[in-house]
Amino acid sequence: MVKQKAYFFLKSQDAIIQSFVDIDIKKNDIYYFSLDDDSKNRFCISERTFMRETKDLLVELAFEKGQKSSLYLKKEHLNYSLDLEIKDILLTHEKIRIKYLLNEIEYLLKIELVGENMSIIKELEQEVKEKIEHIGYEMEHFSLLPSNRPDLGDYQINEAMSLAKKYHENPNFIAEKIAEELKKDRNFSNVSVVAPGFINLTLTNEFLLNSMNKIQKDMNTNIDHVESKKIMMDYGGANIAKTLHVGHLRSANIGEAVKRLARLLGHTVISDAHFGDIGRQSGMVISEIKRRYPNLSYFDEHYEGNYEDIDYTITPEELGEIYPLASTKAKEDESRMQEVAEITKQLEEGHKGYQALWNKIKDVSIEDIKEIYKKINTDFDLLEGESDCYSYIPETLEIIKNSGKLEKSEGAHIISVKKEEDNGPMPPLIVIQSNGSTLYATRELATLHSRIVRFSPEEIWYFADTRQALYFEQVFRASKLTKLVDDSINLEFCGFGTMTGNDGRPFKTRDGGVMTLQNLITMVKEEILKHINKDIVKSDESEKIAEIVGIAALKYADFLSFRTKDYIFDPIKFTDVEGKTGPYLLYSTIRMKSLLQKADMKNLENISFKQFRGTSDRNIALTILKLPTVLKKSLEVKSLNEIAEYIYKLTSLYNTFYAENKILTEENEDLKMSWIALTKVVYDTNMLLLDTLGIEVPEKM
């Protein structure tokens, strides 16, 4: 019996209120739910109820703004209650944006389940650990490691050396003693010891076949779910009124994939795009529009009408042209730069005309940004900007002042964050400028405070260029020093390197300008179109499929290197269907699906593994069992390179096996069924991992 997480979406006009509660869920169970205690609504658990990615229970209920109530979920004599309250109603852009606060989650019943959320290999690891402890060797940490000598075994145990120090015994003696105990275990066909104390284990084919059958029926048996935490993730970092460029790709790709991975392993994640929606770019854009259209009512100080009625539209294309031009003019003309600064100041102080125009620009820009993010399979729970923290700035500054850590320096107010052990420079964080105004760091701290107040996260992860590491370290230290953030909350900066062209320099257009993300997508799509199989893909489908495959090429290339490293993106190399590329993985996965369809099995769920022919199919099964370790390690380091390597290795092993065997025409029926089942497990694993990486798989290519 496995404990699932019930995931409730309570929908209002402009918000999603979400919560989690642990309950024991089975298919076809009948539950009752309501926003009162009458429990008149009946709800049956069906296949469609479970979200594909996490198999979480999805329940949708109407929830009116301002309502304070409890959500009840009942089954027979089990009762679960969530006390909810909608708070903090803010007026933004003349729309009500409801933000929520979960006051309390009360468990009326706790269900104890043995072995919940544990992969097959983890269960075996626990069993082995218990056997070792049974013969007198206690261990705090123990791991079954894939063998680095496959000729000696499938897994190895290295703990004899550390146990020798603890118990003052010869490591080889300890290893032999453990080996004798493990030889009694029917899961191992061979147990041997190699000096100075390495224990090698070979799994029985029966264990492997049973494991594959379990995984085929439920992929969760090959995933180690972690103890759930509430995590906020800040990635994307797009700027309003600026076109998304190549530099935005890695934050979106890595952040989105880590979010999906964290959720897959059991965490609650709230993601925020954190737009740059205030600052000098706003003044530059408004300044340029004002010079082009000086008679617009936004610039009329005496205008008393409705700004919504002003006949002015702006397109994303115009915004893409306006900002670079305005920026160049301001840099070349000091008076223009002063004008920009004045407009920015008035906008922040509440100039009605400027605010109305900027809100119109924001709406257009955000929709354009969302469209590009959608193309690269990136989405966010929150689409908030810097300006959303404004209402929290006074409270944030009050906390900082009361901490006694705010110092005056040359007219400005700063927080000293340097530590004695620092070897490099660590300048103080400026919170209030000498003219009394706030700045980016102030808004960062206020945003941090607002997130903690509204969402109570246990951890907050930031994904940005490694060059921002010093800034985030300043912010993190300042927030902890001033007690703005409790020491129990983990703040983590996840920096990433730069994607460069073949010349090793940041990706540029032919004329040396910054390449837009859309232009990069188009460039890669055109390269993919050269390889599209026109016999399979219809002409009216080729553009769409080429874009999907092109984005896969971009994303997979992004994940191959460790997160912090720079890497060269070669459009020709990474669009090759034969190399270590996204297109290779897509082509192979589509071929697996085609084989399963040709197998014409009425119910693939009922086929099972019955035998292996040799080492090639057995090695695939062993590789599949390594998945939990790959997922866990990838989340620990917040990098996708191990997943990228793993899926390539698994796919390559399968392709070699596929080339060596005639799966559908195999005469041995048990072997044929086993190979079809193996294909299904590899296909399901690929689909799970590609989805985790945010890579879409087309029907054909």
Disulfide bonds with the S-S distance in Angstrom:
none
